[in-house]
């Protein structure tokens, strides 16, 4: 009878150790799940940094101040793309109009570039970033 109690006590300790191990694993996994970003989530800082990098070469070619025009893709991303362009090219003022002597083209999703009417291509910086000039400005 004494041996039976001792074996029950040892079995209880093993079960307690296993339960403790499982609890620690679950807590560790929960911590990882709560700290991990959601799939497809990109922070605003990441977006603005990528935008700065996309427009860096163009910004070096533009005047330090003033107002320049803007043209871009239509659709759901048109407004966010415009605001990211404003952010990346500050302190320049970016007017949502192609009626300027200098016009920035922002076409991140387009595969084929079509020059808008009234503009001439000055330079394609890649990644959908284009510098145009008004035809009458040449």
Buried (B, 14 or more C-beta within 10 A) or exposed (E): EEEEEEEEEEEEEEEEEEEEEEEEEEEEEEEEEEEEEEEEEEEEEEEEEBBBEBBEBBBEEBEEEEEBBBBBBEEEBEEEBBEBBBBBBEEBEBBEEBEBBBBBBBBBEEEEEEEBEEBBEBEBBEBBBBBBBBEEEE
